[in-house]
C-alpha cells in the first residue's frame, strides 16, 4: 500500500508544470528564512537612511568583524539548544580563555601557536567538566552553566589580578584583525561559487535518482547566479576597504564544518533526535549522555576560539571581556530559527541571526544612541523572535 501511494504521488508530481513544481518546493521552505532575510534587509535600509555611512565599505567591514564573534559563539550555542539544553557560561569562557591567551603571551613570552593550542585545550577541558555534570550527574544545564558563568569570571579576575593585559604579538593580532589579500579574496570567491554550483547539481541528481519533484533547471541556474552575485558584491565591498577580514573566513570554515557535522554525520542526527525526544532517542540506542557531553565540549571549544579572536582583535584581555555574550549568542540562534524547545535549527540561520544582532549594534552605535536603548531594542527583538517561534509551532499543530 505504501509503495502504491508513493508511486501515485510521484506520478502526480510528474503531471505538474515546471512553475507548479517550483511553487510547491518554494512552499515547503521555512517561512522563518524569508522573514529573517527581510528583517535584515529592512534593518540595513533603515540604518542607511538614518546614516549614509552605514553601508560604506569601512563600516561593513567593521560590521562583519563584530558579527564574527557572535557567529562563532552562536554555532556552538545552536548545538546545545538543539540538544534541548542551554549554555549560560560561554561569555565567561570567552573572557577566561582570552585572558589565558594574553597572560601566556604577555607575561610568559609564549609564541602564538603554543598559546592557541593551550587555550583551545582549556576550552575543551571546561566543556568536558560541564558536560559531565549535565550528562552523567543529571544536574540541569541551566544550573551548571550559570554556576560556570560566575566561577569562570571569578577565575579570570583572580589570574589577571584585575588588570588589562596587553599588548600582544603581531602574529597573534592577525587572527582577529588581519585581512585576506585582494587576489586571494577573489580566488576564494571563485572557489565558493564552484562549490555552490557543484552542490546544487548533486542535490538535483539525488532528487532525480529517488524520483522526487525537481524544480525547473532555470530556477537552479538563477539560484546559483544569485549566490554568485552576492559573493561578488561582498568581495568587491571588502576589497574596497582592506580586503576580507580573516575572522570572516574563520566563521565560514566553522559554519561549513559544523553544518556538515549536523546534517551529514550520525552524531548530528543523534543531536537532533535527542532534542526532539530524549526518551525515544535513548530507546533507539543513542548514547544520550555521551552526545550531550559532546555538545558542551563543542560549545566551550568554540567559545575559546571566540576568546582568541576577540582578544586578538582588541589587542588586550580585560576582566569584562565576553560579558553578556551568551545572551547575544542565544538571541542569534532564536532569531535564526532555532527552537528553544530543542530538535530544530540550522547553522546558517544562527549565522544570519548573528548578522542581524551585529547590524542592530552597529547601526545604533553609529547613530550615537545611548546604551540603554541598545539593551531595550535587543531585548525586544529576542522576545519577538521567541514569540514568532511559538506562534509558528501553534500554526503547525493547529
N, C-alpha and C positions, 0 to 999 in steps of 0.2 A: 504493500500500500504506500509506504513512504517513498519507495523508488518511483512509483507511478506519479505521485504528487510532485516529486522533484522534476520528473521528466516533463509533466504538463506545465510546470512553472517555467522550465527552460524554453518549452515551445512557445509559451505566452511571451517570454522575453524576446523571442526571435520575431514576433509579429509587430513589435514596437518599432516606430520610426527612430532614426538617429536622434532627432530632437527630443522625443519622448524618453529615450534611454538616458540622455544627458540630464533631463529634468528629474528622472527617477533617481539617478545617482546623486544629483545635487540635493534632493530632498532628504537623502539618508545622512548627509553631512550634519555635523553638530551645529545647532543654531548659535551656541556659545562662541564658536570660532568667528562667525560673521560679526557678532556683537562686539567681541573683543577687538577685532581689527578696526571696526567702525569707530569704537570708542578711542582707540589710539590715534586714528586719523583726525578725529574731532578734537582731541587734546592738542595735537600738533597745529591744526588750523587755528584754534583759539589762541594759543600762545604766540604763534607767528603774527596774528593780527594785533595782539597786545604789544608785541616787541619784535621788530623785524630782525633782530639779532638772533632769535631763537633757531631759525633754520640755516644759519651761517655754517660753513664747514667747520670752523673752530668750535662753535658751541655743540654741534652734532658730535664731533669727536669727543668732547668732554662728556656729553650725554651718554655715549656708548661706553666710555670708561666708567662712569658711575653705574651704568647698568650691569657691567661685567661682574661687579662684586655681588650684587643681589642675585644675579643669574646663577652663579656657581653655588651659592647657598640654596637657592630655590630648587636646583636639580636634586640635591641631597634631601631637602625637606620633602619634595614630592614623593620620593620612595618611601619615606617614613609615613606620610599621610596616607598614601595608597595602601600601605600595610595595616592601616587602622590605628596609627599612633600619632604622637606629636613630639617634637624636639624643641624645647624652650632654651636649650643651652648653647645653641650654635653661635649666638652673638658673643658670649663669653669665651667660647673656644676660639673664635676669630681673634679676640684680644689676647688671649693667653698664648696661642701658637705664634702670633705675630710678635709678641713680646719676647718669647723664647728665641725666635729667629734673630731679632735685633740684639738681644743680650749676647748670644753666641758670636755674632759678627762684630759688634762694637766693643764689648768688654773683653772678649777672649780671642779676637782676631781670627776667627774661623773663616775659611773660604766659602764661597757661595754654595757649591754643590753639597758639601757635608751639612751645611746649615739647613738646606732644603730637605735632605734625607732625614735628619733628626726631627725636624718639625713635622714632617709627614708621619713619621713613626709615632710621635706623641699624639697626633690626631687619631691614628688607628687604635692606639692603646686606650685612649679615652672612650672611643666607640665600643671597644670590647668590654670595658668596665660597665658602661651604662647599659649596653645591650644585654649583658649577663644579668644585671639586676631586673631588667624588664622581662626578658625571655625565660630565664631559669629560676628566678625568685618571685615572679608574678607581682612585682611592685609596679603600679601604674606608671606609664611613661611620663605622664604629666608631673608626677611627684619626683621621679628620678631626675628628669631633666631640669625641673625647677630648682631642685637642690644643687644640681650641677651648675646651673646658671650662677648661683650665688657662690659656690665653692671655687669655681674656676676664676671668677672675677677677684675673689679674695686672694687666690694663689698669685695671680698677676700682680696685685698690689704689693704682696709680700716680696716676690722675687725682684721686682723692679724698684722697690723702695719708694714707690710713688713718683718716680721721676720719668721724664721723657728721654728716650734712648735714641740717639742719633749722632752723626749721620751714618748712612750705610754705604757699602761699596757700590761703585758704578755698575758692576756686573749684576748685582742684586737688584738695583733700581730699575734695570731694563725690564725685569719681569712685570712691573706694574706701570711703567711709563715709557717703554720702548715702542718703536713703530716699525712696521714692515716696509722695506724699500718699495718704491713705486712699481718697478718692473715685476718684483716678486708678488706684489698685490694683484696685478693684472694676471700673472701666471696662475695664482690661486683661484682667481675668478673663472678662468677658462676651465680649470680642473673641476671646480664646483658645478659649472654648467654641464660639462660632460657627464659627471656623476649623476646629476639630476635626470638628464636625458636617458641614460642607460637604465637607471632605476625605474623611470616611468615606463620604458619599453618592456622591462622584465615583468613589472606588475601587469601590464596589458597581456603579455604572453601567458602569464599564470592564470589570469581570469579566463582567457580564451581556452586554455587547456582543460579547465574544470567546468566549462560551459556556463560561466557567469555572464551577466549582461555587460556589454562593452560600450563605453562612451564613443562617440564618433572620433575618428583619428584626428580630425582637425581640432577637436577640443583638447586632446592631449598635446598637440603641437602648440596651440595657443597657451596652454598652461606652462609648457617649457619656455616659450618665448617670454611670457610674463615674468617668470623667475629670472631668466637671463637679463631682462631689462632692469629688474630690481637690483640684481647683483652688480650690474654695470653702473647704475646710478650710485649705489653705495660706495663702490671702489673709487669712482670718479670724485665723489664728495670728500672721501677720506684723503685721497691723494691731493686734493686742493688745499689741504692743510699741511699735514706732516706724513701722511700715509696711514695705513690701517693700524690701529693700536694693537700691540701684542696681546693684551688681555682679551680682546675680542676673538682673536684666533684661538686662544685657550678655551674660551666659552664654547666656540663652535666644535672644537675637538671633543670636549667633555659632553656636550649635548649629543653629538653623533654617537659617541661611545655608549652613553647610558641609554640612549634611545634603542640602540642595538641590544643592550642587555635587557631592557624592559620588554621589547617586542619579539626578539628572535631567540632568546635563551630560555631554558627551563626555569632558571632562577627568576627571571622576570615574570613568567607566567605564574609561578608559585606565589610571588609577592602580591600580584593582583588577586589571585584566588584567596589568599589569607585575608586581604582587606574586604573581599566580597562576602565571605562566610568562613570564619575561622574554624568552626567545628566541622563543616563539610570538607575543608582543606585538610584537616587532621585525619578525618576518616578516609580520605582518598590516598593517604600515605605520605603526605607532605610533612617534612620535618619543620613544623611551625616554629619551634624555639630557635633552631639554627638560622632559619631565614629571617626571623625577627632580629636576632643579634646582628646579622649581616647588614640589614638596612641602617642600623645605628652606626655600624662601622663606616659605611659609605657616607652617611651624613657627617660624621666627625672628620673623616678624611677630606671631604670637600670643604668643610669649614676651615680646616688647616690650610688648604690651598688658598682659600679666600684670605686667611690671615697673612699669608705670604704676599699675595697680590696687593692687599691693602697697605701693608707696611712698606712694600717696595714703592708703591705709588706716592705715599705721603712722605717717604724718606725718614720715617720715625715710628716709634712704638710708644703709645701712651696708655694710661690705665683706663681711658674712656673709649678706646678703640672697640668697635663692634657693638656698642651699646644700642639696644633696640633693633639690631639687625634681624633677630629671629622673627620679629613681627613683620618686617618688610618681606622676608622670605615666605612666610605663611600667606601674607596678602598676595604676593606674586603668584603663588600656586593656586589660590582660590580664584583670583581674577582670571587666571589662565584655564579655568575649567576643572580643577581638581576638587573632588567632593571631600568634605571633611568627614563624611561617613565612611570613607575608605573604598577601595576597589576600582576607582576610576581616576583618570588624569593622564596628561601627556607631558613629556619633557619640553616639547616645542611650545605648548601652552604656557608652561611655567616661565620659559624664557621670554615669551611675549608679555606675560604678566609683569615680569621684572622690568621690561622696557616701559610699560605703562607707568609703573611706580617711579622709575627714574625720570620719566618725562614730566610727571607731576612735580617731583622735587626740583628738577632743573628749571622748569617753567616758572614755578613760584619764586625760586631764588632770583632769577634774572628780572623778575618784576618787583624785587625787593619787598616781598610780602613778609610779614613778621612770622616768627617760628610757630606761634600758637595757631595761626591759620593753616600752616602746613600739617600740623598734627590733626586738626579738625577735618581737613579735606581728606587726608589719607585714611583716617578712621571711618569717615562716612563712605568712602569708596569700598573699604573692606566689608562694612555692613551690607551695602548694596550687592556686593558680589556674592556673599553668603545667602542673602535673600533670593537672589536670582537662581542660585543652585537649588535651594529648597523648592522654589516655585517650579523650576523645570522638572524636578523629581515628582512633584504632585501632579503635574500635567501628564507625565508619562504613565503614572499609575491610575489616573482617572479613567 
